[in-house]
């Protein structure tokens, strides 16, 4: 649990086959800036968390205002940027740009499960370059692990307003594997200007998600095929939303680009 933290120009290395070797894990933290870092590990490069099941709900300390700039790295088994799966205190205002992942399993991943409660909202990822990545975008709604049997299975997470835009990728196996929770759809998932060279004939697989897409190749899955016309723009999270809600005050002044 931390506040007002900057991690800058750091190199983190661990064997690609080493388990549980996350790079940087903001957990129940706010106003965190991570920039100009290189991470190569056997687990998630950056994992944003906020507590596990009933314990995270009771503690109620969200992670918010997490800014990631100019991150490069690889992970053979996990994600470049992950949110969860321990996100029961809530995660919001995650802004990442100028990202490069190579020789990796997945790039962006949200992990959660019934029993987590909490929320993941207002996530904005832009300007991402991928090379030799198995799954570019992955959402998992039934991640499953629990610390004990005291969790409430009816505590369903809220996943909404996730925007991913301006992405190019070469030698990608699957564009997206987006699996929400039955009866608890992940909503307002917005994809824009994403061009991936995908080797699989099943480039997208989606269930229990809703949202929009625009200029996405290969074409996004059916639940996301409705284009982002102006009447839907308010459903999609973008930096102007954050500027208005924060009245131009975060850690430093954000204007146009994502700045710490």
KAUR-V941669 format. One line per field, one symbol per residue. ss: DSSP state (2 for helix, 1 for strand, 0 for the rest). phi: phi as a letter, one per 30 degrees, with the letter a starting at -180 (. if undefined). burial: b if it has 16 or more other ideal C-beta (glycine too) atoms within 10 Angstrom, else e. Layout:
BEGIN
ss = ???
phi = ???
burial = ???
END
This chain:
BEGIN
ss = 00111111001110000000000100100111111111111000011110102222222000111111111111100011111000100011111111111111111111100000001111111111111111111111000000000000000001111111111111111111111010010111111111111100000111101111111110000222000002222220002222222200000000000000
phi = .bbhbbcbhccbbbedcddhcedbbdbhbbhccbahcbbbbcbddbbcbajchddddddicdcbhccbbhcblabdbbcdbccjddbddjbahcbbahcbbbhbdbccbcbaaejdiiabbhcbbbhccbbhcdbdbbcbcbdjdbdaccdcdddcdccahccbbhbbachcdbdabcbdceibddbhdbbbhcbbdcdddcdbbbahbblbaahcbdeddedcdddddedcdddcdbddeddddchibbdiccbiddbd
burial = eeeeeebeeeebebebeeeebbbbebbbbbbbbbbebbbbbbbbbbbbbbbbbbebbeeeebbbbbbbbbbbbbbebbbbbbbbbbbbbbbbbbbbbbbbbbebbbbbbbbbbbbbbbbbbbbbbbbbbbbebbbbbbbbbebeebeeeebeeebbbbbbbbbbbbbebeebbbbbbbbbbeeebbbbbbbbbbebebeeeebbebbbbbbbbbebebebbebbeeebeeeeeebbbbbebbbeeeeeebbeebeeebbb
END
